[in-house]
Amino acid sequence: MKNKPIYSGFHQDSHGITTLGRVVLDAWVFGFIPETEDCAGWDLGRMQVLMDRVEKEWDKYGNLPSNLPPELRQRHVEIYQKAMAEARAKGWNPELDDDE
């Protein structure tokens, strides 16, 4: 039996804030998973289910943080500011493409 690809988890992701990382952050914003859960060890199928749920929720707000209700907008700001600071401390540069 072949091993399924798994996500390393938001806090272990050496690539900074990736697409899967944003799914985790948004799942925290919307309260789908507790902030203590960073999805480490989740297979990609399970991540896809979470991604679909997050995308469906974002659709309600036109995919814009500015359209979130005030309490969710504040959570978004707090969660993303903290995540970006942690990623930058690991060397992540949001100005660079994955290829750079």
C-alpha positions as a Markdown table, in Angstrom:
| # | Residue | x | y | z |
|---|---|---|---|---|
| 1 | Met | 0.0 | 0.0 | 0.0 |
| 2 | Lys | 1.4 | 3.4 | -1.0 |
| 3 | Asn | 1.6 | 6.1 | 1.6 |
| 4 | Lys | -0.8 | 9.1 | 1.1 |
| 5 | Pro | 0.8 | 12.5 | 0.8 |
| 6 | Ile | 0.3 | 14.4 | 4.1 |
| 7 | Tyr | 0.5 | 18.0 | 5.0 |
| 8 | Ser | 3.4 | 18.9 | 7.4 |
| 9 | Gly | 1.2 | 21.3 | 9.3 |
| 10 | Phe | 1.1 | 25.1 | 9.3 |
| 11 | His | 3.7 | 25.5 | 12.0 |
| 12 | Gln | 6.1 | 23.0 | 10.3 |
| 13 | Asp | 5.6 | 24.3 | 6.8 |
| 14 | Ser | 9.1 | 25.5 | 5.7 |
| 15 | His | 7.7 | 27.4 | 2.7 |
| 16 | Gly | 6.0 | 30.1 | 4.7 |
| 17 | Ile | 2.3 | 30.8 | 4.0 |
| 18 | Thr | 1.3 | 28.4 | 1.3 |
| 19 | Thr | -2.1 | 27.6 | -0.2 |
| 20 | Leu | -2.6 | 24.9 | 2.4 |
| 21 | Gly | -1.4 | 27.3 | 5.1 |
| 22 | Arg | -4.0 | 29.8 | 4.1 |
| 23 | Val | -6.6 | 27.1 | 4.3 |
| 24 | Val | -5.6 | 26.5 | 7.9 |
| 25 | Leu | -5.5 | 30.2 | 8.7 |
| 26 | Asp | -9.0 | 30.7 | 7.2 |
| 27 | Ala | -10.3 | 27.7 | 9.0 |
| 28 | Trp | -9.1 | 29.3 | 12.3 |
| 29 | Val | -10.8 | 32.6 | 11.3 |
| 30 | Phe | -14.1 | 30.9 | 10.7 |
| 31 | Gly | -13.8 | 28.6 | 13.7 |
| 32 | Phe | -13.9 | 25.4 | 11.7 |
| 33 | Ile | -10.8 | 24.0 | 13.6 |
| 34 | Pro | -9.3 | 25.3 | 16.9 |
| 35 | Glu | -6.2 | 27.4 | 16.7 |
| 36 | Thr | -4.4 | 24.5 | 18.4 |
| 37 | Glu | -4.9 | 22.4 | 15.3 |
| 38 | Asp | -2.5 | 23.1 | 12.5 |
| 39 | Cys | -3.5 | 20.1 | 10.4 |
| 40 | Ala | -0.1 | 18.3 | 10.8 |
| 41 | Gly | -0.4 | 14.8 | 9.5 |
| 42 | Trp | -3.6 | 15.4 | 7.6 |
| 43 | Asp | -3.8 | 13.6 | 4.2 |
| 44 | Leu | -4.5 | 15.7 | 1.2 |
| 45 | Gly | -8.1 | 14.4 | 0.9 |
| 46 | Arg | -8.9 | 15.6 | 4.4 |
| 47 | Met | -7.2 | 19.0 | 3.6 |
| 48 | Gln | -9.4 | 19.2 | 0.4 |
| 49 | Val | -12.6 | 18.7 | 2.5 |
| 50 | Leu | -11.4 | 21.6 | 4.8 |
| 51 | Met | -10.5 | 23.7 | 1.7 |
| 52 | Asp | -14.0 | 23.2 | 0.2 |
| 53 | Arg | -15.6 | 24.2 | 3.5 |
| 54 | Val | -13.4 | 27.3 | 3.7 |
| 55 | Glu | -14.1 | 28.3 | 0.1 |
| 56 | Lys | -17.9 | 27.9 | 0.6 |
| 57 | Glu | -17.7 | 30.2 | 3.6 |
| 58 | Trp | -15.6 | 32.8 | 1.8 |
| 59 | Asp | -18.2 | 32.8 | -1.0 |
| 60 | Lys | -20.7 | 34.3 | 1.4 |
| 61 | Tyr | -18.4 | 37.3 | 1.8 |
| 62 | Gly | -17.3 | 37.7 | -1.9 |
| 63 | Asn | -13.9 | 36.4 | -1.0 |
| 64 | Leu | -13.0 | 39.7 | 0.6 |
| 65 | Pro | -11.8 | 40.2 | 4.2 |
| 66 | Ser | -13.4 | 43.7 | 4.1 |
| 67 | Asn | -16.8 | 42.1 | 3.7 |
| 68 | Leu | -16.5 | 40.0 | 6.8 |
| 69 | Pro | -18.5 | 41.0 | 9.8 |
| 70 | Pro | -16.5 | 43.1 | 12.3 |
| 71 | Glu | -15.7 | 40.3 | 14.7 |
| 72 | Leu | -14.5 | 37.9 | 11.9 |
| 73 | Arg | -12.6 | 40.8 | 10.2 |
| 74 | Gln | -10.7 | 41.4 | 13.5 |
| 75 | Arg | -9.9 | 37.7 | 13.9 |
| 76 | His | -8.7 | 37.7 | 10.3 |
| 77 | Val | -6.4 | 40.6 | 11.0 |
| 78 | Glu | -5.0 | 39.1 | 14.2 |
| 79 | Ile | -4.5 | 35.6 | 12.8 |
| 80 | Tyr | -2.9 | 36.7 | 9.6 |
| 81 | Gln | -0.6 | 39.3 | 11.2 |
| 82 | Lys | 0.7 | 36.7 | 13.6 |
| 83 | Ala | 1.1 | 34.1 | 10.9 |
| 84 | Met | 3.0 | 36.6 | 8.6 |
| 85 | Ala | 5.3 | 37.6 | 11.4 |
| 86 | Glu | 6.1 | 33.9 | 12.2 |
| 87 | Ala | 6.7 | 33.1 | 8.5 |
| 88 | Arg | 9.0 | 36.1 | 8.0 |
| 89 | Ala | 11.0 | 35.0 | 11.0 |
| 90 | Lys | 11.5 | 31.7 | 9.2 |
| 91 | Gly | 12.7 | 33.6 | 6.1 |
| 92 | Trp | 9.5 | 33.7 | 4.1 |
| 93 | Asn | 9.3 | 36.6 | 1.7 |
| 94 | Pro | 5.8 | 37.2 | 0.3 |
| 95 | Glu | 7.3 | 39.2 | -2.6 |
| 96 | Leu | 9.0 | 36.2 | -4.1 |
| 97 | Asp | 7.4 | 33.5 | -6.2 |
| 98 | Asp | 7.8 | 29.8 | -5.4 |
| 99 | Asp | 10.4 | 29.7 | -8.2 |
| 100 | Glu | 12.6 | 32.4 | -6.8 |
